[in-house]
C-alpha cells in the first residue's frame, strides 16, 4: 500500500498497543498530504482504510494512490459506500461477538456449577454410606436425605439452564451461518481471500519495480488438528496470521487455501521479504501456545516458507518458484525460509 512515509503498517489493535502506533495522527497526515479537508467524513474513510488495509476499502484507496497519486474529494465521495458497507458488517460481527461472549460466560458458570455438584455429590454419597453402615444416627440419615433432595434440585436446575444455553448457541450459530459474507475476505483470519486478490494479482506483471512473493504454511498443522480438533487448529492459524502481520508490515497477505498463505511485496527486492519471513519464523518459534481452559502447552509450532522475486513475471510463475522453495524448506523438520535453491 502506498500510504506515504507515515505508514507503519501496524493496522491491528495488538500491534498498535505494542508499538504506540497512532492511526488518528496518520489519518490527519494523510489528509494533509492529499490536500483534503480534515472533516469527519473524509477522516472516517481514511482512518478505516489505514486501520484495515486488507479490506475492500483499504485496497481501493491503495489502488487509487499507487505511485504517489493524490486522492481527490471525488474519490473520497465514491469510497463512502464502501465504508458504510464495512461499518454495517462490523456492527453485525460485533453483535455476534457480544452474544458469543455472553454465552461463553454462561457456559463457564454452568461448568463451574457442574464441578461443584460433582464435588458435593461425592461428599454426600460418602455421608450416605456412613449412615447406611450405622455410623450415623437417625438425625444424620435425615440430614443426608435433605442433602440429596437439594442436590437433585440443583442438578435439575442446571440441566434446564444447559438446555436453554444450548438453544441460544444453536440460534446464534444459525445467525452466523446464514449471514452474508464478504467473498474478498477470509472469514477465519480476516486477510484477503483468493477472490479478493484477483485484481491485485492481475496487476503484478505491470509493477514498474517488480515484486517479491512468498508462500508459507505451518509445519504439522494436520497433526495439531488430529490431536486437539479443528477449533484449536483454527486458533493456531489465527495466531500464525497475527505473527505474519506483525513481522511483515506493508505486505499483502492472502489466504490461498487452508494452511497455505501467499505474501506479496511490491517494489522491493527479494531480500527484503526474505528477511521479514525470517522474522516471522523466529517469532512463531518463540510463541508459547496453550489450550484454553487447561493451559496445556501444545508444543512448538513452526512455519516454512519459500520466497521468489521478479519483474514483469506472471504471478503463477512466481508462485510455482516459491512453492518449489517451500517444499525444500518443509523437508525434514521444516522451520526454514528458502529463497535460493
C-alpha positions as CSV (number, residue, x, y, z in Angstrom):
1,X,0.0,0.0,0.0
2,X,1.2,3.5,-0.8
3,X,0.4,5.4,2.3
4,X,3.5,7.5,2.3
5,X,6.3,7.9,4.8
6,X,4.0,7.9,7.8
7,X,2.7,4.4,7.1
8,X,3.8,2.0,9.8
9,X,1.7,-1.0,8.6
10,X,0.6,-1.7,12.2
11,X,-3.0,-1.9,11.4
12,X,-4.3,-4.1,14.3
13,X,-5.0,-3.4,17.9
14,X,-2.4,-5.8,19.2
15,X,0.4,-4.1,17.1
16,X,-1.0,-0.7,18.0
17,X,-0.7,-1.4,21.7
18,X,2.8,-2.7,21.4
19,X,4.3,0.0,19.2
20,X,2.2,3.0,20.2
21,X,1.0,3.4,16.6
22,X,-1.3,6.4,16.2
23,X,-3.8,5.8,13.4
24,X,-5.6,9.1,14.1
25,X,-2.4,11.1,13.6
26,X,-1.6,9.1,10.4
27,X,-5.0,9.8,9.0
28,X,-4.5,13.5,9.7
29,X,-1.1,13.4,7.9
30,X,-2.6,11.5,5.0
31,X,-5.4,14.1,4.6
32,X,-2.9,16.9,4.8
33,X,-0.6,15.3,2.2
34,X,-3.5,14.8,-0.2
35,X,-4.8,18.4,0.5
36,X,-8.1,17.1,1.7
37,X,-10.4,18.7,4.2
38,X,-9.9,17.4,7.8
39,X,-13.7,17.0,8.2
40,X,-15.2,13.9,9.9
41,X,-16.4,12.3,6.6
42,X,-13.0,12.4,5.0
43,X,-11.3,11.3,8.2
44,X,-13.6,8.3,8.7
45,X,-12.9,7.0,5.2
46,X,-9.1,7.4,5.5
47,X,-9.0,6.1,9.1
48,X,-10.8,2.9,8.3
49,X,-8.6,2.3,5.2
50,X,-5.5,2.8,7.4
51,X,-6.7,0.5,10.1
52,X,-7.9,-2.1,7.7
53,X,-5.6,-2.2,4.7
54,X,-6.8,-5.7,3.7
55,X,-10.4,-4.6,3.4
56,X,-12.0,-3.7,0.1
57,X,-11.9,0.0,1.1
58,X,-8.3,-0.2,2.1
59,X,-7.2,-1.9,-1.2
60,X,-9.2,0.6,-3.2
61,X,-7.5,3.6,-1.5
62,X,-4.2,1.9,-2.1
63,X,-5.0,1.4,-5.8
64,X,-6.1,5.0,-6.3
65,X,-3.0,6.4,-4.6
66,X,-0.5,3.9,-6.0
67,X,2.6,5.7,-7.4
68,X,2.0,8.8,-5.3
69,X,-1.3,9.8,-6.9
70,X,-3.3,12.3,-4.8
71,X,-6.7,11.2,-3.6
72,X,-9.4,13.7,-4.6
73,X,-12.6,14.9,-2.9
74,X,-14.5,13.0,-5.6
75,X,-12.5,9.8,-4.8
76,X,-13.5,10.1,-1.1
77,X,-17.1,10.6,-2.0
78,X,-17.0,7.5,-4.2
79,X,-15.4,5.5,-1.4
80,X,-18.0,6.3,1.2
81,X,-20.4,3.5,0.2
82,X,-17.6,1.0,0.9
83,X,-17.2,2.5,4.4
84,X,-20.9,2.2,5.1
85,X,-20.8,-1.5,4.0
86,X,-17.9,-2.2,6.2
87,X,-19.5,-0.5,9.2
88,X,-22.7,-2.4,8.8
89,X,-20.8,-5.7,8.6
90,X,-18.8,-4.7,11.6
91,X,-21.8,-3.9,13.6
92,X,-23.2,-7.3,12.9
93,X,-19.9,-9.0,13.7
94,X,-19.7,-7.0,16.9
95,X,-23.2,-8.2,18.0
96,X,-22.2,-11.8,17.4
97,X,-19.0,-11.3,19.4
98,X,-21.0,-9.8,22.3
99,X,-23.6,-12.6,22.1
100,X,-20.8,-15.2,22.0
101,X,-19.1,-13.6,25.0
102,X,-22.3,-13.8,27.0
103,X,-22.9,-17.4,26.1
104,X,-19.3,-18.3,26.9
105,X,-19.7,-16.7,30.3
106,X,-22.9,-18.6,31.0
107,X,-21.2,-21.8,29.8
108,X,-18.3,-21.2,32.1
109,X,-20.6,-20.5,35.0
110,X,-22.6,-23.7,34.4
111,X,-19.4,-25.7,34.1
112,X,-18.3,-24.4,37.5
113,X,-21.7,-25.4,38.9
114,X,-21.4,-28.8,37.4
115,X,-17.9,-29.3,39.1
116,X,-19.4,-28.2,42.4
117,X,-22.3,-30.5,42.0
118,X,-19.9,-33.4,41.3
119,X,-17.9,-32.5,44.4
120,X,-21.0,-32.2,46.6
121,X,-22.3,-35.5,45.2
122,X,-19.1,-37.3,46.2
123,X,-19.3,-35.9,49.8
124,X,-23.0,-36.6,50.1
125,X,-22.6,-40.1,48.9
126,X,-19.9,-40.7,51.5
127,X,-22.2,-39.4,54.2
128,X,-25.0,-41.6,53.0
129,X,-22.7,-44.6,53.0
130,X,-21.7,-43.9,56.6
131,X,-25.3,-43.6,57.6
132,X,-26.2,-46.9,56.0
133,X,-23.4,-48.6,57.9
134,X,-24.8,-47.4,61.1
135,X,-22.1,-44.8,61.6
136,X,-24.7,-42.0,61.9
137,X,-27.8,-41.6,63.9
138,X,-31.4,-41.1,62.7
139,X,-30.9,-37.3,62.5
140,X,-27.9,-37.9,60.4
141,X,-29.9,-40.0,58.0
142,X,-32.5,-37.3,57.7
143,X,-29.7,-34.8,57.0
144,X,-28.3,-36.9,54.2
145,X,-31.8,-37.3,52.7
146,X,-32.2,-33.5,52.8
147,X,-28.8,-33.0,51.1
148,X,-29.8,-35.5,48.4
149,X,-33.0,-33.6,47.8
150,X,-31.1,-30.3,47.4
151,X,-28.6,-32.0,45.1
152,X,-31.3,-33.4,42.9
153,X,-32.9,-29.9,42.7
154,X,-29.6,-28.3,41.7
155,X,-29.0,-30.9,39.1
156,X,-32.4,-30.4,37.6
157,X,-31.9,-26.6,37.6
158,X,-28.5,-26.9,35.9
159,X,-30.0,-29.3,33.2
160,X,-32.6,-26.7,32.4
161,X,-30.0,-23.9,32.2
162,X,-27.9,-26.1,29.9
163,X,-30.8,-26.9,27.7
164,X,-31.6,-23.1,27.4
165,X,-28.0,-22.3,26.7
166,X,-27.8,-25.0,24.0
167,X,-30.8,-23.5,22.3
168,X,-29.3,-20.0,22.4
169,X,-26.0,-21.2,21.0
170,X,-27.8,-23.0,18.2
171,X,-29.8,-19.9,17.3
172,X,-26.6,-17.8,17.3
173,X,-24.9,-20.4,15.1
174,X,-27.7,-20.2,12.6
175,X,-27.5,-16.4,12.5
176,X,-23.8,-16.5,11.8
177,X,-24.1,-19.3,9.1
178,X,-26.9,-17.5,7.2
179,X,-25.4,-14.0,7.4
180,X,-23.9,-12.6,4.1
181,X,-20.1,-12.8,3.9
182,X,-17.6,-10.7,2.0
183,X,-16.0,-13.1,-0.5
184,X,-13.0,-10.8,-0.7
185,X,-12.0,-11.6,2.9
186,X,-11.2,-14.9,4.5
187,X,-13.7,-15.3,7.4
188,X,-11.3,-17.2,9.7
189,X,-8.2,-15.0,9.6
190,X,-9.5,-11.7,8.2
191,X,-6.9,-11.4,5.4
192,X,-7.6,-11.4,1.7
193,X,-9.1,-14.4,0.0
194,X,-8.1,-15.6,-3.4
195,X,-11.2,-13.9,-4.8
196,X,-10.2,-10.6,-3.1
197,X,-6.7,-10.8,-4.5
198,X,-7.7,-11.3,-8.2
199,X,-7.2,-7.7,-9.2
200,X,-4.0,-7.3,-7.3
201,X,-2.6,-10.5,-8.9
202,X,-3.6,-9.3,-12.4
203,X,-1.6,-6.0,-11.9
204,X,1.6,-7.7,-10.6
205,X,3.4,-8.1,-14.0
206,X,2.9,-4.4,-14.6
207,X,4.7,-3.3,-11.4
208,X,7.5,-1.0,-12.6
209,X,9.9,-2.2,-9.9
210,X,8.9,-5.8,-9.8
211,X,7.7,-7.7,-6.8
212,X,8.6,-10.4,-4.3
213,X,6.3,-13.3,-3.4
214,X,6.4,-15.8,-0.5
215,X,4.4,-18.9,0.1
216,X,4.2,-20.2,3.6
217,X,2.4,-22.5,5.9
218,X,2.6,-24.1,9.4
219,X,4.5,-27.3,9.8
220,X,2.4,-30.2,11.1
221,X,-0.9,-28.3,11.4
222,X,-2.7,-31.5,10.4
223,X,-1.1,-33.2,13.5
224,X,-2.4,-30.4,15.7
225,X,-5.9,-30.8,14.2
226,X,-5.8,-34.6,14.7
227,X,-4.7,-34.3,18.3
228,X,-6.7,-31.3,19.5
229,X,-9.5,-30.8,17.0
230,X,-10.4,-28.2,14.3
231,X,-11.2,-25.4,16.7
232,X,-7.7,-25.5,18.2
233,X,-6.1,-25.7,14.7
234,X,-8.2,-22.6,13.7
235,X,-6.9,-20.7,16.7
236,X,-3.3,-21.6,15.8
237,X,-3.9,-20.4,12.2
238,X,-5.2,-17.0,13.6
239,X,-2.1,-16.8,15.8
240,X,0.0,-17.5,12.7
241,X,-1.6,-14.7,10.7
242,X,-1.2,-12.3,13.6
243,X,2.5,-13.2,13.6
244,X,2.7,-12.6,9.8
245,X,1.0,-9.2,10.2
246,X,3.4,-8.1,12.9
247,X,6.6,-9.2,11.1
248,X,5.6,-8.4,7.5
249,X,4.2,-4.9,7.8
250,X,3.3,-3.3,4.4
251,X,2.9,-6.8,2.8
252,X,-0.3,-8.0,1.2
253,X,-1.3,-11.3,2.9
254,X,-3.6,-13.8,1.1
255,X,-5.0,-17.0,2.4
256,X,-4.6,-19.1,-0.6
257,X,-6.1,-22.3,0.7
258,X,-6.3,-23.8,4.2
259,X,-2.7,-23.8,5.5
260,X,-1.2,-22.1,2.5
261,X,-0.7,-18.3,2.5
262,X,0.8,-16.0,-0.2
263,X,2.5,-12.8,0.7
264,X,3.2,-10.1,-1.9
265,X,5.6,-7.2,-1.5
266,X,5.6,-4.7,-4.5
267,X,8.6,-2.6,-5.5
268,X,11.0,-4.2,-3.0
269,X,13.8,-6.8,-3.6
270,X,13.7,-10.4,-2.6
271,X,16.0,-9.9,0.3
272,X,13.5,-7.5,2.0
273,X,10.7,-10.1,2.0
274,X,13.0,-12.9,2.9
275,X,14.1,-11.0,6.0
276,X,10.5,-10.4,7.0
277,X,9.8,-14.1,6.7
278,X,12.8,-15.0,8.8
279,X,11.5,-12.6,11.5
280,X,8.1,-14.2,11.3
281,X,9.7,-17.7,11.5
282,X,11.6,-16.7,14.6
283,X,8.6,-15.0,16.2
284,X,6.4,-18.1,15.6
285,X,9.1,-20.3,17.1
286,X,9.2,-18.2,20.2
287,X,5.5,-18.3,20.9
288,X,4.1,-20.4,23.7
289,X,0.8,-21.8,22.6
290,X,-1.5,-23.3,25.2
291,X,-5.0,-24.8,25.2
292,X,-7.7,-22.5,26.6
293,X,-9.0,-23.7,29.9
294,X,-6.5,-26.3,30.9
295,X,-3.4,-24.3,29.9
296,X,-1.8,-27.4,28.5
297,X,1.0,-26.5,26.0
298,X,0.5,-27.8,22.5
299,X,4.2,-27.8,21.8
300,X,6.4,-25.7,19.4
301,X,4.6,-24.6,16.2
302,X,6.8,-23.6,13.3
303,X,6.5,-22.3,9.7
304,X,8.2,-23.0,6.5
305,X,8.3,-20.6,3.5
306,X,9.7,-20.1,0.1
307,X,10.5,-16.7,-1.4
308,X,10.9,-15.6,-5.1
309,X,11.1,-12.3,-6.9
310,X,11.0,-11.0,-10.4
311,X,9.8,-8.2,-12.8
312,X,7.2,-8.5,-15.5
313,X,6.6,-12.1,-14.5
314,X,3.0,-13.6,-14.1
315,X,2.0,-14.4,-10.6
316,X,1.7,-18.2,-11.4
317,X,5.3,-18.4,-12.4
318,X,6.5,-16.7,-9.2
319,X,4.1,-18.9,-7.2
320,X,5.5,-22.1,-8.6
321,X,9.1,-21.0,-7.9
322,X,8.2,-20.0,-4.3
323,X,6.3,-23.3,-3.8
324,X,9.4,-25.2,-5.0
325,X,11.5,-23.4,-2.4
326,X,8.9,-24.0,0.3
327,X,9.0,-27.8,-0.5
328,X,12.7,-27.6,0.2
329,X,12.1,-25.6,3.4
330,X,9.5,-28.0,4.7
331,X,11.7,-31.1,4.2
332,X,12.9,-32.8,7.3
333,X,11.7,-30.9,10.4
334,X,10.7,-27.7,8.5
335,X,11.1,-24.4,10.3
336,X,13.1,-22.8,7.4
337,X,12.8,-20.0,4.9
338,X,14.3,-20.8,1.5
339,X,14.8,-18.2,-1.2
340,X,17.5,-19.8,-3.3
341,X,17.9,-23.5,-4.4
